[in-house]
Amino acid sequence: MIPQERILTKTEDGSHTLFIPSMNEHYHSTKGAIQESTHVFIQAGWQAMPQQRIRILEIGFGTGLNAFLTLCEADKSEKEIDYYAIERFPLEESLIEELNYANAVAPQKKDLFISLHRAHWGEAVAITDRFSLYKMEGDINSCQLPEGIDLIFFDAFAPEKQPEMWNLPLFEKLYASASPGAIFVTYCAKGEVRRNLQTAGFQMERLPGPPGKRHMLRGKKP
């Protein structure tokens, strides 16, 4: 389903998310967008990566929040990042400029947040000396994925809203693109999702979720 309308709203931590009336779905937890992304993707994903150079694949670039938080963390740690992101429905420029993530996290990096969105699709763009972004516009089920991925941020809409994004063949495709020891993280903790990821080959564990969610999932490729 193509989002026909996206409405800017604030979550409980003061950070923005988008609401799609046609899907009755938000891009993030209404308990807090930054809070959720930090918990799931930075604390459970990024912080589990010891290597100095990391290849990240994000499914659902969306508002660019996960990429921006990762860029900020990379800057602090001086790690080098090759960040690949797939998005089927890129945001309009007017919405991008209204999002308040940079003001909340790192006001001095507002220009970098905008650069993440304005980066050309289908080519590697150096956002900073340490952060390279390659955005792919399209459906992940038919996209060719990069190889040697170390960390997967799976941030699609919920399974009941976008079931085609949570199927076994897709998880097998992600497993094949991942390097040994790669980490997979997602906010979703549904049993069927966990079982499909296990069938694909990932070693799965349930972790405490962000505020408003009991659990999240993290997987590892042996």
N, C-alpha and C positions, 0 to 999 in steps of 0.2 A: 504494500500500500504506500503510495506517495503522499507525504505530508502536504496537505493543501494550505494549511495555516499553522504558524508557529508563534506562540504568544510568550513574551518575556515575563517571567514571574520571579519573585524572590523566595528562597527557601529559608528554613528556620535559622540557619547560621548567617543569614544576610547575603549570601552569594546567590547569583542568578541561576535559573535553569530555564528551559523552554517547555511549554505545554502544547501538545498537538490535540486539538479538540476531536478531530476525525478518528483518532486512535484512542482517545481518552488516556493519554500516556505522557509522562514527563521524561525528560532526558536524564534526570538525576533523582535521587531521593529528595523528597520534600523536607526531610529532616535537616538537610544541609548538603549542597552540591560539593563544595570544597572538602567538607568533612568526610563525605563518602569516598570521593576520589583519593584523598590522602590515605585513608584507612585501607582501601582495597588495593589500589595500584602502587602507591608509594611504600607504605609500611609493609604490606604483605608481599609485594612484588619487587620493586626497586631495591629495597633494603636487604633483600635476600641474595643480591647479586654481588659477589666479591670482586669480579674482574674489572679491569680498568677500562676496557672498551666493550660496549654492550650494543648488540643489535636487537632492537625492539620492534615488534609488530603490534599495532593497535587495530582492533576490529571495531569500527565506529568512531571516527575522528570527531564527529559531532561539533560541540562547541569549542574544541581545542583545549579543554581544561586539563585532561590527562597529559597531553603533550607539553603544555605550559608548566605544569607542576614538575614534570620530569626535567625540562630544560633548567628550571630553577635549582633542582637538586643536583643536576650535573655540574652546574656552575659552582656550587658550593663544594662539591667533592672533587672537581677537576677531572671527572671521568669523561671519556669520549663516547658520543652516542650517534649511532645510525638509526634513525627513527622512521619506520615505515608505517603508513596509516591508510586504511581503506575506508572510504565513505561513499555511500550511494547518493545521498541527498545533501550536497554542500549548502552551507548557510548563505543567506543574503548579506551583502555588505552592511546594510543598515542594522541588522541584528548584531553582527560582529562588533561594531563600534559601541554598542550599548552594554555589552557584557562587562561585568565589574570585577572579573577575576584578578586582573593585574593590580587594580587599586587595593584589593583585599590582601594579596599575597606579596607582591613586589612592584610597587608603583613605578620604580625606576626602570622596570622592564616592560612597560606598556607597549612600547614600539615593537618589542620582540614578539609579544602576543599577537599584535596585528600582523607582523611578518609571517607568523605561522599560517595564518589564514590566506594571506595574499601570495604565498609561495606558489609557483606554477605547479600544476598537476602533471604527473608523469615524468618528472625529472628530479634529481637530487639537488637540493638547495641548501647552502650553508647558512643557517640562521645565525650561528655564532661560530667561533673557531673550533668549538668542541661539539656542536650539535648540528647534524645534517638531517634534513627532513625530505622524505620522498612520499608524496601523497598520490594515492591511486583512486580515481573516481570510478565506481562501478560496484557490481555485486560480487562479494567474495566467493560465492559459489562458482563463479565463472572466471575469476581473476587468477592470473599466474602469480604465485606467492614467491617472495625472496627466500633463499635458502640460508641455513646457518643462523636461525633466529635463536636468541638467548632468553628472551622474555616476551610473553604474549599477554597483552591487555585485551581481554574479551569484554567489550562494553556495548553489545548490541541491545536493542530493546528486549523486553521480557519475553520469555518463550510463548506465553499466551497471546502476545501481540505480534510477534515476528517468528513464528515457529520454524520457518525455513532457515533461520540462522543458528539453530541449535541441533542440527541433525548429525548423525554418526559419520556420514561421508565427509562433511565439513571438518569435523574434529579429526578424522583420519588425515585429511589434507593438511591441517595445522600441525599435526604430529610429525608428518613427513618433512615439513619445512623447518622444524625445530632441531637444534643441535643437541647432542647428548648433555644431560644436566639442565636443559632449559626449563624455565618456570612458566606456568600458565595460571593466571588469576582472573577471577570474575566475581561480580557481586552476587550472582545467582547461586543458590544452594539446593535447587530441586533435585530429588533423588534420581529422576530420569536423566537429567543433565550429567550428574556425577557418574552414573552407570555408563552412559555413552562415552564419556571421556575416558573411563577405565577401559572400556572395550577398544577404544582407539589406541590405547597403550600407556596413557598417563597413570602415574601413581598418585592417587587423589587423597586429599585430606580436607576435612571441614574445619574452618577457623571461626572464631567469634566475628560476627559481622559488625558493620558500623551502626551508629545509633539508629534504631528503628528496624533493624534486621538482626535476627538471632545468629545467623551463620552466613559465611561466604565460602567459596571453594578455591583451593590452590592445588595445582598438579605439578608433577615433575616428570620429565622424560628420562628414563634410566640411562 
